[in-house]
Amino acid sequence: MFLNALMGTLSDGLAIDLGTSNTLIYVKSRGIVLNEPSVVAVKSVDGRMNRILAVGREAKMMLGRTPENIEAVRPMRDGVIANFEITEFMLRYFIQQVHKRRNLFRPRIMISVPSGVTPVEKRAVRECASAGASEVFLIEEPMAAAIGAGLPITEPRSNMVVNLGGGTIEVTVISLGGIVYSKSVRVGGDKMDESIMQHINRKYNFLIGPGTAENIKMTIGSAFQTEQPEEMVIRGRDLTTGTPRSMVINSNEVAEMISEEVSMVAQTVRLALEQMPPELSADVLEQGIVLTGGGALLKNMDVLLHTNANVPVTVTAKPLETVAIGAGIALENYSILRQVAID
């Protein structure tokens, strides 16, 4: 016990938000030190992985631009590991980029996982992070988000967090340091990107890539249609002529394209409000709902949920970083760590 405490004091504790879209790493006293896309570029020979070419932002730039023998892979799918070998390499690479004193002491690591993750999935995450770590802890993403948002999770009142990630939507109610209610739906920002691509393909016979779809969502995406829509010029391939061209779309069209995913968020929140005990419902009416994750940045998402749920809705100051920050705070504070770390 004393040795572990000593090592924890002398080594950098790393808190990792291993997300479907992005991986973030938080270090005590330094804050967020890494924010990279969860993408790895792999070169293959005869259909088998030969070597890693790039990781993170450099690999993401290759999406849709690679020859046949090179593939830009997203090893995380719906918030969990889809490709163990590549995830392990990616995680080790990111840790080495951050942890400069690896020859002295191996870091203690806290990794966030979706609520309701299976024992097999938890074991896979632990094994991916175990190389080079002195200890590996797991924390559920909603709990980390609540801590990062500064919510009073140990008090006897409900704290409702909606974490909108790239692979999952998680609606969670936390009270007395534990999760009272949790609902995870494997629909997130990536599904919105797919819907945008498919809609433009069907309606305009126009082909765009995932990078363009993500840019559309982030630039003019909206949770609902407005009286003064924004416009954006996009570029792709005309499937009728086979030649490149540009076209203009507006935010109201994008709202229609992602309406199914946005409706799923609203339905999941309403279901949580309907199923929680009345005492906790009263707390939510007073305290409101906190939005975190990249999806919280979608224009008018907070307005839509406020209208549907009839409770106050706030977006955290740094929704993309909230989970990593919360995991870091938990790792630094032993009394919190003891309460929130999962087996």
Residue pairs with C-beta under 8 A, 6 or more apart in sequence:
4 134
4 135
7 105
7 106
7 108
7 134
8 108
8 134
8 135
10 104
10 105
11 101
11 104
11 105
11 106
11 107
11 108
11 134
12 27
12 28
12 98
12 99
12 101
12 107
13 27
13 28
13 107
13 108
13 109
13 110
13 328
13 331
13 332
14 25
14 26
14 27
14 95
14 98
14 99
14 107
14 108
14 109
14 110
14 331
15 25
15 26
15 27
15 109
15 110
15 111
15 112
15 144
15 324
15 325
15 327
15 328
15 330
15 331
16 23
16 24
16 25
16 26
16 91
16 94
16 95
16 109
16 110
16 111
16 112
16 129
16 324
16 327
17 23
17 24
17 25
17 26
17 112
17 141
17 144
17 323
17 324
17 327
18 38
18 76
18 87
18 91
18 111
18 112
18 113
18 125
19 38
19 76
19 79
19 165
19 166
19 167
19 323
20 38
20 74
20 76
20 77
20 78
20 79
20 165
20 166
20 167
20 168
20 188
20 189
20 190
21 37
21 38
21 165
21 166
21 167
21 189
21 190
21 294
22 35
22 36
22 37
22 38
22 166
22 294
22 320
23 34
23 35
23 36
23 37
23 38
23 56
23 90
23 91
23 94
24 32
24 34
24 35
24 320
24 321
24 323
24 324
25 32
25 33
25 34
25 94
25 95
25 98
25 324
26 32
26 33
26 321
26 324
26 325
26 327
26 328
27 33
27 98
27 328
28 328
28 331
28 332
31 325
32 321
32 324
32 325
33 98
34 94
34 97
34 98
35 320
35 321
36 55
36 56
36 57
36 94
37 56
37 57
37 59
37 60
38 74
38 75
38 76
38 90
39 55
39 56
39 59
39 60
39 63
39 72
39 73
39 74
40 52
40 54
40 55
40 59
40 72
40 73
40 75
40 86
40 89
40 90
41 52
41 53
41 54
41 55
41 58
41 59
41 62
41 66
41 70
41 71
41 72
41 73
42 49
42 50
42 51
42 52
42 53
42 70
42 71
42 72
42 73
42 86
43 49
43 50
43 51
43 52
43 53
43 69
43 70
44 50
44 69
44 70
44 71
45 69
49 85
49 86
52 86
52 89
53 59
53 62
53 70
54 62
55 89
55 90
55 93
55 94
56 90
56 93
56 94
59 72
60 72
60 211
62 70
62 72
63 72
63 209
63 210
63 211
64 72
64 209
64 210
64 211
66 72
73 83
73 86
74 82
75 81
75 82
75 83
75 86
75 87
75 90
76 82
76 87
76 167
77 167
78 167
78 168
78 186
78 188
79 113
79 114
79 117
79 141
79 165
79 166
79 167
79 168
79 184
79 186
79 188
80 113
80 114
80 117
80 121
80 124
80 167
81 87
81 121
81 124
81 125
81 128
84 124
84 127
84 128
87 124
87 128
88 127
88 128
88 131
91 128
91 129
92 131
92 132
95 107
95 109
95 129
95 132
95 133
96 102
96 132
99 107
99 132
102 132
105 134
106 132
106 133
106 134
107 132
107 133
107 134
108 133
108 134
108 135
108 137
108 331
109 129
109 133
109 135
109 136
109 137
110 136
110 137
110 138
110 139
110 327
110 328
110 330
110 331
110 337
110 341
111 125
111 129
111 136
111 137
111 138
111 139
111 327
112 138
112 139
112 140
112 141
112 144
112 323
112 324
112 327
113 121
113 122
113 125
113 138
113 139
113 140
113 141
113 342
114 140
114 141
114 168
114 170
114 184
115 140
115 141
115 142
115 143
115 170
115 172
115 179
115 182
115 184
116 182
116 184
117 125
117 140
122 138
122 342
122 343
125 138
126 136
126 138
129 136
130 136
137 331
137 337
137 341
138 341
138 342
139 326
139 327
139 330
139 340
139 341
139 342
140 172
140 179
140 182
140 340
140 342
141 163
141 165
141 170
141 323
142 161
142 163
142 170
142 172
142 174
142 179
142 182
143 153
143 172
143 174
143 179
143 326
143 330
143 340
144 322
144 323
144 324
144 326
144 327
144 330
144 340
145 161
145 163
145 290
145 292
145 293
145 316
145 322
145 323
145 326
146 153
146 159
146 161
146 172
146 174
146 290
146 326
147 153
147 325
147 326
147 327
147 329
147 330
147 336
147 340
148 292
148 316
148 321
148 322
148 323
148 324
148 325
148 326
148 327
148 329
149 161
149 290
149 292
149 316
149 322
149 326
151 159
151 161
151 174
151 290
152 159
153 159
153 174
153 175
153 177
153 340
154 176
154 177
154 339
155 175
155 176
156 175
156 176
157 175
157 280
157 283
157 287
158 173
158 174
158 175
158 180
158 276
158 279
158 280
158 281
158 283
158 284
158 287
159 173
159 174
159 175
159 283
159 287
159 290
160 171
160 172
160 173
160 174
160 272
160 284
160 287
160 288
160 289
160 290
161 170
161 171
161 172
161 173
161 174
161 289
161 290
161 292
162 169
162 170
162 171
162 172
162 265
162 269
162 289
162 290
162 291
162 292
162 296
162 305
163 169
163 170
163 172
163 292
163 293
163 323
164 188
164 189
164 265
164 291
164 292
164 293
164 294
164 295
164 296
164 298
164 301
165 188
165 189
165 293
165 294
165 295
166 188
166 189
166 190
166 294
167 186
167 188
167 189
167 190
168 184
168 185
168 186
168 187
168 188
169 184
169 185
169 187
169 188
169 264
169 265
169 268
169 295
170 182
170 183
170 184
170 185
171 181
171 182
171 183
171 184
171 268
171 269
171 271
171 272
172 179
172 181
172 182
172 183
173 179
173 180
173 181
173 182
173 272
173 276
173 280
173 284
174 180
175 280
175 283
177 339
177 340
178 339
180 276
180 277
180 280
181 272
181 275
181 276
181 280
183 268
183 271
183 272
185 264
185 268
187 261
187 264
188 261
188 293
188 295
189 214
189 217
189 294
189 295
191 261
192 217
192 221
192 257
192 258
192 261
192 295
193 210
193 213
193 214
193 217
194 210
194 213
195 257
195 258
195 260
195 261
196 208
196 213
196 216
196 217
196 254
196 257
196 258
197 208
197 209
197 210
197 213
199 256
199 257
200 206
200 207
200 208
200 213
200 234
200 236
200 249
200 257
201 207
201 208
201 239
204 247
205 238
205 239
205 240
206 236
206 237
206 238
206 239
206 245
206 247
207 236
207 237
207 238
207 239
208 216
208 234
208 235
208 236
209 236
212 234
212 235
212 236
216 232
216 234
216 249
216 254
217 254
217 258
217 298
218 297
219 230
219 232
220 229
220 230
220 231
220 232
220 249
220 250
220 251
220 254
220 299
221 251
221 254
221 255
221 258
221 298
221 299
222 251
222 252
222 254
222 255
222 298
222 299
222 300
223 255
223 262
223 298
223 299
223 300
223 301
223 303
223 304
224 255
224 262
224 300
224 303
224 304
225 251
225 252
225 255
225 256
226 251
226 252
226 255
226 300
229 250
229 251
229 252
229 253
230 250
230 251
231 248
231 249
231 250
231 251
232 248
232 249
232 250
232 251
233 246
233 247
233 248
234 246
234 247
234 248
234 249
235 244
235 245
235 246
236 244
236 245
236 246
236 247
237 243
237 244
237 245
238 244
238 245
251 299
255 262
262 298
262 301
262 304
265 295
265 301
265 305
266 304
266 305
266 308
266 309
269 289
269 305
269 308
269 309
270 308
270 309
273 281
273 284
273 309
273 311
276 284
284 311
285 311
287 312
288 311
288 312
288 313
288 314
289 305
289 309
289 311
289 312
289 313
289 314
290 314
290 315
290 316
291 301
291 302
291 305
291 313
291 314
291 315
291 316
291 319
292 315
292 316
292 319
292 322
292 323
293 319
293 320
293 322
293 323
294 319
294 320
295 301
296 302
296 315
296 316
296 319
297 315
297 319
297 320
301 315
302 313
302 314
302 315
303 313
305 313
306 312
306 313
316 322
318 325
329 336
330 336
330 337
330 340
330 341
331 337
